[in-house]
Amino acid sequence: MTRTVTRDWVLRRRLAVQRLSSAPLTRAADAVRLLTCVQSQDAPLAAHSLAMRSRTTSYADVLAEQSAGGWVRTHIMRPTWHFVAPEDLRWIQSLTGPKVEGAMPARHRQLGLTPEVKDRGIGLLRDLLAGGNAMTRKELGPKFAAAGLPGPGEAMAHQLITAEVRSVICSGPPRGSEQTYVLVDETIPPAHSDTWTRDRAIIELTHRFYAGHGPASERDLSRWSGLTLTEIRSATDELTRSADLRSTLPLESVDCEDQTLWFDPKLTGRTTRKHTAYLLSTFDEAALSYPSTGFPRRDPVADRGLLVGEAGGGIVVVDGRDVGTFKRKVGAKQLRVTVRPDVALTTPERDGIAEAAEFLAAFHGLPPGLVFE
């Protein structure tokens, strides 16, 4: 019989599993592998999310790990940016890429991106990036225009997304604040996982999500991955029914608020770092992944709809509760964090937020400036 647990139990375990409240991982790349795909529209705050989970605690060191091949940044699973380990790129793109591309034909027709145009664009990328050449989107635009293909603008952005989800290109070493593109086949060595069947890949992605994000529901996984509930339920059944998989990829379940949540019991669920407060990016995996069992809002009617359209901010979590929002601005001499609480905060709660702001400022190598509005 599945045991029933409280939301607080679930939240405590998630924070520990994701290494926010347990021992930090050695490298930022380890955090990427734990979470499998890390949403990263706001690349600096996504890097901060890795720093909170690892001993790589400065932005410069996180970028150095990425430049050394620790992970790549690409469009994967959904038409949005993610960090992903190089060895995981091909099998996940093979599993989810066709659905991502298949969801955009109407917009592609509006932009004049016929199958022939997209194939020509991919051929041009292979030529331009051959031999280990890395180019930014700004550099690629005129080359596309000169070849009679859609140049700078939305059409070219979709050309690049198409090439990404087909595993033709991915990010190369960052060039200052700009991302470069390189050829996957010249950058990422072949891996055994490249040959997995679709069913094997679904089982792997299902386990990896529950292991790195659990306890989580089937609907949480479907939103995160784009897999259907039928595919997820079949994979979960296989993971819990097969004796071989139960020994190597174990899953357990709990009931919470009329939902069944799955997790890997082998991963640590014990709190060893007692942080009062967290500044979590809008797209942080701990903040974004759980629409129905995420952090409860101290003010139940607080609106979080605007956060998705804003950059450079997210939610403020204190003692497992969403108490407000924050914005950060990186200046030449100071990192300014502006906190907008939904409710009155106690002095210890403000102190905890101040500690989180100090970590974010140190991540950027700047002194903090904290303002409560």
N, C-alpha and C positions, 0 to 999 in steps of 0.2 A: 504494500500500500504506500502510495506517495505521500510524504509528509507535507504538512502545510506550514509555511513560514511567513514572516512579516515582511513588509516592504523594506524596513530598516535592515533586516538580515540580508536581503538581496543586495541592497546598496553597499553595505559594508563589504560583502564578498566581491562585488564588482570592482570596487576601489582597490582592494588588495590584489585581485587577479590582474588588473591592469597596471599594477606596480605604482599606483599613486599613493597608497598607504602601506605598502610593504616594501621590502628591500629593493632598491633600484636595480635595474638591469645594468650590465657592464657597459654596453654601447647603445647608442641611439638606434643602430641597425637591429639590435635585438628586440627593441620595442616595435619596430616595423614588422618583424617576423612574428612576434606574438600576436599582433592585431591583424596581420595578413595584408590588409589594405587600409591605409590611413588617409581619410579625406583631407585634401590640402588646397582648397581654393586660395585661402590666405596662407601662403607658404611660410612666412615668418612665424605666425602663431601655430601652424602645424609643427614647425621645428621646435617651438617652445613646448608643445604637447609631448614630443619625444624627450626633451630635456627633463621634464617633470617625472618621467618614467625611467630615467637612466642616469649614469654617472657622467654622461656627456652634457654638461650643463651650460655651455656658452654657444651662442649662435654661430660664431666662427668655427668652433669645433664640430658642430652639427653639419655645417656646410662642407667642412673638410671630409667628414665621413661620407657624405653624399658624393662628393667629387671623386673620392677613392673607390667608388662603386658599391657602397654599402646598400644603396637602394636607388630606384629611379622614380621620377615623377611623370605620370602619364594619365591619360583618360582610360579608366578601366572600371568594369562592372556597371557603371552608370555614366552618362555623358558629363562627367565632372572630374576634376583632378584628384589623384590619389598618389601617395607614396606606396611602392610595392617592392619587395625584394627581387633582385634580378632573376633568381631561379624560379620564382612564382609567376613571372609575367606571362610566359607563353601559354601555360595550361589554363590560367584564369581567363586570358583573352580568348583562347579557343572555346572556352565554356560560355562566356558571357558576351563576347564581342559581337557575334552575329545579331543578338537581340538588341544591343545598343545601336548598332548601325541600322537595323531593321525598323527602329522606332522613328527614324528621321527622314524617310523618303519624301514626304510632302514638303518639308522645308527645303530639302535638297533640290526638288524640282523648281521651287520658287527662286532658288539661288542659281539655277542653271547648272547644277552639278549632276549631270547625267552619268550613267555608269561609264561611258566612254571618257568623259572629262575626269572622273575620279581615277580611272586607270592610268590616264596620261599623267595626272598629278603624282601618282605613286611612282611611275616610271621616272619622272623628273627628280623626285626626292632621292631615288636610288642613285641617279647619276650625280646629283649635287653633293650628296653626303658620302659618296664612295671614298674608300681609302682612309677612313677614320676622321673625315672632315666633320666638324661640328658647326652648325649655323643657327643663328637666332631667327625668330619669326620675322623680325624687321629686315634681316638680310635675305631671307627667302622670298619676301614679297615681290621685289623687283624682278627676280629671276622667274617667278611664276608669270608675272605680267608680260615679260619679254617673250615667254613661250606661248603667249596667247591663252593663258589660263587665268582664272580669277586671282587677282593679286591681293594686296592688303585689304583686310575687312572681314566680314562675317563669312563670306564664301570660302576664303582661304582657311579660316579657322576650322570650318567643317572639313575641308580637305585634309588638314593635319589630324583632326580627330579620327577620320576614316583610316588614315595610315596608322594611327596609334592602335586602334582596336583590332586592326588586322596584323598587329605585331611586326609592322615594317619599321616604325620609328619609335623612339622613346626619348626621354631627356638625356642630355649629355652633361658634362661638368657645368655648373652655374658660371656665368660670366658677369660678375658683379651682381646686379639685381635682375639680370635677364637670364632666361632659360635658353639653353641650346638644345638642338635636336641632333641625334645620331641614328645610325642604322642599327636595329636590334641584332641582326645576324653578324655584324662586325663587332658588337660590344658585349653581348651576353652569350656565354658558352652554352652549347646544348646541354639539356638536363634529362634525366630519366623520366621526369614528370611530363615532358613534351609528348610522350607516346601514350599517355593515359587515355583510356576510353572516356566517353562522356559520363557514364555511370560512376566510374572510379573518381573522376574529378568532382562530381556532385557530392559524393561521400566525403572526400577530402575537404571541400570548402565548407560543408556542413559542420564537420568536426572542428575545423580551424576556427570558425566563428563562435561556436559554443565554448571552445576552450579559451579563446582570447577575450570574449565579450560576455560570457555567461556569468550568472544565470540569465538566460534570454529566451524569448518565445520564438515559435515558428514564424510568426508575422514580423518580428524584429529581423530575423534572418532574411525573409523575403524582401523587405524594404531595403536592406543593406546590399543584397546580392543581385536582386532581379530574378532569382529562381522562383518557380511557382511553388505554391503550398503542396501540390501533389509530389513534385520532385523532392521537396524537403522532407515530407513525411515518409516517403519511400527510403530516403537515405538514413533518416533517424531510425526507422524500423530495422534497417540492415545493421546499423551501428549497435543497436541494443539486442539484436537477435543472434548475430553471428558470433560464435565463440571466439574465433580468431580476432575479430575486430574489437570485441569486448575487452580482450586482454591488452591490445595495443592502443586502441582509441576508445577508452571507456567514456560512457556518458551516464549521468544520473539526472533525475528530475525532482523538482519540488513544485508544489502548488502555491501560488501567491495571487490573491485577489481574483480568484476564478480563472487563472491562467496557469498552464503548465510551462515551467521554465527549465531549460536544460543547461548543464554545465559539465566540465571535466573535473572529477574529484581529485585528480593527480596534481592540479595546479594549486598553488598556495592561496588560501583564503583567509589568512591570519593577518590582522593589522599589526604592523611593527613601527610605522611612522605616523604619529598622531598629529596630522595637520588639521587645524580648525577650519581653514578656509582654502578654497581653490578658485583661481581665475581660469575658467575653462572656455576656450574658443567656442563660438557658435557651432563649429564643425568638429569639435573634439569628439572622439569616439565614445567617451563616457557620457557626453551631453546629448549627442544626436541620435544614438542608436535605439533608444527605448521610448517610443511615443506614449505608451500607456503605463509603463512602470519605471519611468525616469525619476529624477529628483523632484519631489513635491515642491510646489511654490508656497512660500510662507504667506504670500498674498494670492489666494486661489484665482483671482480674476486678473492678475497681472498679464499684460499682453507681451508675448514674445514674437509676434509676427514680424516686426520690423527688423529683428536681428538677422534674418536670412539675407536681407538686402543690404546689410551694412558690412563693411570690412573693418578689421582691426579691433574686434571686441567679442563679447560673449556673455556668459552668465557667471554670477558670483554664487558659489556654493559654500554655505556655512553649516557645519554639523549635519551634512546630508540633505540640506534644504536649499532650494533656489531662492535667494533673498533679494536679487536685483540683477542689474547688468553693469558691464564695464566697457570702457573704450580705452585704448592705449594709443598714444602718439609719440613716435620716436623723434626726438629733437637732436640738435647738435650737441647739447650739453646736459640733457636730462630726458628721462623717459617719464612721460606724464600719464598717470592712470586716473581716469575719472570714473568713480563708482556712483551709480544711481540706485540707491536702495529702494525697495518697494515698501519696506517696513522700518520702524525704528530699530537701531542696532545697539547692542550693549557694548560697553568698553572692551571686554574680552573678544567680542566678535569683530570689532573694528581693528583690534590688535592682530587678530588672525588674518584679516584681509590685508593689513599693512605688511605682514610677513610674506604673503603671496605676491604682493606688488614688488617687494624688495627682490624676490627671486626673479621675477620677470625683468626688472630693471638690470639686475646683475647678468642675466642671460644676454642682454644687449650691451653689456659693458658700460652702463650708464648709471648715475645716481637716480633714485626714484623721486618722483613728485606725485603724491597721492592727494586727490581731492574727492570729498564726498559731496554730491549735489543733492 
